Amino acid sequence: MMDAVASPAESEQDLTEIAADAAGEHAVGRPTVYVYEAPVRICHWVNAFSILILMVTGYLIGTPLPSVEGEASANFVMGYIRFAHFAAGQVLAVFFLARILWAFAGNHHSRQIFYLPVHRRQFWKEVLHEIRWYAFLERQPKMYVGHNPLAQTAMFTGFTLFVTFMIVTGFALYSEGAGIDSWQHKLFGWVFAIWPNSQDVHTWHHLGMWALVVFVMVHVYAAVREDIMSRQSIISSMISGERQFRD
Amino acid sequence: MGAATETFYSVIRWQGITRRSFHKFCSLTATSLGLGPLAASRIANALETKPRVPVIWMHGLECTCCSESFIRSAHPLVKDAVLSMISLDYDDTIMAAAGHQAEAILEETRAKHKGQYILAVEGNPPLNEGGMFCIDGGKPFVEKLKMMAEDAMAIIAWGACASWGCVQAAKPNPTQATPIDKVITNKPIIKVPGCPPIAEVMTGVVTFITTFGKLPELDRQGRPKMFYSQRIHDKCYRRPHFDAGQFVEEWDDEAARKGYCLYKMGCKGPTTYNACSTVRWNGGVSFPIQSGHGCIGCSEDGFWDKGSFYDRLTNIKQFGIEKNADQIGMAAAGAVGAAVAAHAAVTAVKRLASKREDADHNS
């Protein structure tokens, strides 16, 4: 499925799984594991798309486009940008919530990004191993069915924590416009007890965006790199749900 | 300004208002507040029997701009607020008494109206060096404040100084100027921030307390909801230009002449809670944005420490150098991007090298 190049190293014990096609090339049977269930994959791509929209529109709210010509009543540029931001934010919030709920219903991989087994020594040993692998100190990467421990750490901080922070501060900022009688203010107004001046909340929300930009860069790079280097499928796994190990 | 117990009714009778007019006033008030017909007599009864609320007005570390604003109130006229609605027993800036005579009034009010008077505080106490940066009547102001707060019914924190700290509390705050709610923690405190607060907001708060005998509803930050529940931005008459995406790009440009939104010029309207865009200033004549200048956010916490009044994005000083969120974010993203590219390059080289090695090994 991944690459059609037949591996010459396939040995006899796999014969049952090897069949030759018309051109005489060998199709190779590889061990696959079903890791990412459909709700996880749907949430992943909806959230990814929402975050992309939120970053672009959020940046344009902080640094608006050049002024448009004409009467104010004939234009709604900033209004549409803000609408897109708020809509994408609410979609992200709903799907993030759905993702949390699925962690209770889904397989154990679906829970991986919501906790760190910090009390386990083995976890830290394997984090260290992964750091050494990325520092080119290990020749062979370990293979994992779900996230490797370093990836789990990155997902937990870079995604779960940061996105939670963005959703909370985002709804708090939204409540400023929705009014102090709104459910958004009742639920998230406590943010202004931490930062009484909402200018600070804006600033932190803005910094949070950049933190997510950095996360996305590392996330995409690591996914592409591991797909190539660690002899297991990464990117296609988030589409098919199956992790394939090639060796 | 005696400290005698007098009612609102007795004072307006002295001013020549008839009982008939008084009852008309009570009926109108009840109607305008949407209360039932019985409420009119209850209001009349309250105004006839409840003593006027004694107010002690104290000045800490401040510039008296709150008083300057207060005495310019048009609705109600400040003379009505000071002379008929409240019993302003003590205000060292505008009172006739001075020296020991003035200080005696404090003791008298405290003893006579225990738990009933309103303590209005303009400015704040500096706590450094035992409070020596603000001496009032031979004692540190903080002591006077604590003494008078002890028996007060409630405290009004006038202005940004009393509410948040304002300029004297700006970094590095050498005198350790401290807002009232950080010093007095056992009394209800109404924050009326602004530098200064709007005159009508000040008299409005005072009138509410004297008329209803209770404190107005406060928001999470302790500000009266009726004046501070919305941002300048929410009621700004230039808001349509914001939604349209029409901004002043630099001072005196064509957009400025057309009265476009001042968002890009650093207007703090979107983060400032105050009534300027509705009540306006100087009897409703204008307010900063109407006069072509952005809001500087003077009723917000720490507004002196958020960088330039003319920048949209706040400066962040925690990182050693003053940068805004975009500058920090772009630097971080650039650094990580470079690191990712370098890592990818090393990975490619290593992979090539190890492949060659494998090939050598296999052959």
Boltz contact constraints between the chains, C-beta under 6 A:
constraints:
  - contact:
      token1: [A, 67]
      token2: [B, 246]
      max_distance: 6.0
  - contact:
      token1: [A, 67]
      token2: [B, 247]
      max_distance: 6.0
  - contact:
      token1: [A, 67]
      token2: [B, 255]
      max_distance: 6.0
  - contact:
      token1: [A, 68]
      token2: [B, 245]
      max_distance: 6.0
  - contact:
      token1: [A, 72]
      token2: [B, 240]
      max_distance: 6.0
  - contact:
      token1: [A, 72]
      token2: [B, 241]
      max_distance: 6.0
  - contact:
      token1: [A, 72]
      token2: [B, 244]
      max_distance: 6.0
  - contact:
      token1: [A, 72]
      token2: [B, 246]
      max_distance: 6.0
  - contact:
      token1: [A, 75]
      token2: [B, 244]
      max_distance: 6.0
  - contact:
      token1: [A, 75]
      token2: [B, 245]
      max_distance: 6.0
  - contact:
      token1: [A, 76]
      token2: [B, 243]
      max_distance: 6.0
  - contact:
      token1: [A, 77]
      token2: [B, 245]
      max_distance: 6.0
  - contact:
      token1: [A, 78]
      token2: [B, 242]
      max_distance: 6.0
  - contact:
      token1: [A, 78]
      token2: [B, 243]
      max_distance: 6.0
  - contact:
      token1: [A, 78]
      token2: [B, 245]
      max_distance: 6.0
  - contact:
      token1: [A, 79]
      token2: [B, 243]
      max_distance: 6.0
  - contact:
      token1: [A, 136]
      token2: [B, 350]
      max_distance: 6.0
  - contact:
      token1: [A, 180]
      token2: [B, 219]
      max_distance: 6.0
  - contact:
      token1: [A, 180]
      token2: [B, 229]
      max_distance: 6.0
  - contact:
      token1: [A, 189]
      token2: [B, 220]
      max_distance: 6.0
  - contact:
      token1: [A, 196]
      token2: [B, 221]
      max_distance: 6.0
  - contact:
      token1: [A, 196]
      token2: [B, 301]
      max_distance: 6.0
  - contact:
      token1: [A, 197]
      token2: [B, 300]
      max_distance: 6.0
  - contact:
      token1: [A, 197]
      token2: [B, 301]
      max_distance: 6.0
  - contact:
      token1: [A, 197]
      token2: [B, 302]
      max_distance: 6.0
  - contact:
      token1: [A, 198]
      token2: [B, 271]
      max_distance: 6.0
  - contact:
      token1: [A, 199]
      token2: [B, 271]
      max_distance: 6.0
  - contact:
      token1: [A, 199]
      token2: [B, 306]
      max_distance: 6.0
  - contact:
      token1: [A, 199]
      token2: [B, 314]
      max_distance: 6.0
  - contact:
      token1: [A, 203]
      token2: [B, 314]
      max_distance: 6.0
  - contact:
      token1: [A, 203]
      token2: [B, 325]
      max_distance: 6.0
  - contact:
      token1: [A, 206]
      token2: [B, 325]
      max_distance: 6.0
  - contact:
      token1: [A, 207]
      token2: [B, 325]
      max_distance: 6.0
  - contact:
      token1: [A, 210]
      token2: [B, 329]
      max_distance: 6.0
  - contact:
      token1: [A, 210]
      token2: [B, 332]
      max_distance: 6.0
  - contact:
      token1: [A, 213]
      token2: [B, 333]
      max_distance: 6.0
  - contact:
      token1: [A, 214]
      token2: [B, 332]
      max_distance: 6.0
  - contact:
      token1: [A, 214]
      token2: [B, 333]
      max_distance: 6.0
  - contact:
      token1: [A, 214]
      token2: [B, 336]
      max_distance: 6.0
  - contact:
      token1: [A, 217]
      token2: [B, 336]
      max_distance: 6.0
  - contact:
      token1: [A, 217]
      token2: [B, 340]
      max_distance: 6.0
  - contact:
      token1: [A, 221]
      token2: [B, 340]
      max_distance: 6.0
